[in-house]
Amino acid sequence: MPYIRHRPEVGYGRREDTPDGEALVWRVQCACATTVQTPHYRYADAVAACEDHQMATAPPPDKRCREPKKHRVAWHDWCPLCADQLPLFHLEVA
C-alpha cells in the first residue's frame, strides 16, 4: 500500500443547504478523503479539525523524523530518511 501524504487544508466557505436552512460551510480537504464529509460552520472549527487530522495521522513519536528541518519534512509526515532506522546509541563526542 503506498504512503499517502496527509496535507489537510481548509477549503473556501461555500453556501450549502443544511437542515436548519442555508449556511456558510467550510470543509477540510485531504488526500485520504476521510475529512470531506464533515461540514464546519465556523472557520476556526475547520482549522481545529485540520490540526486534529494531522495529529491523528502522524506517525508515533518514536517513529517521527529526528531532524525535520534538515530532512525538510513536516512533523506529521513520514520521513523516508529516518524510516526503519534505529537511533545510534553509545556514541559519545569527545
PyMOL commands that set and color helices and strands:
alter all, ss='L'
color gray80, all
select helices_A, chain A and resi 43-57+61-63+68-71
alter helices_A, ss='H'
color red, helices_A
select strands_A, chain A and resi 9-10+14-18+21-25+28-29
alter strands_A, ss='S'
color yellow, strands_A
deselect
rebuild
show_as cartoon
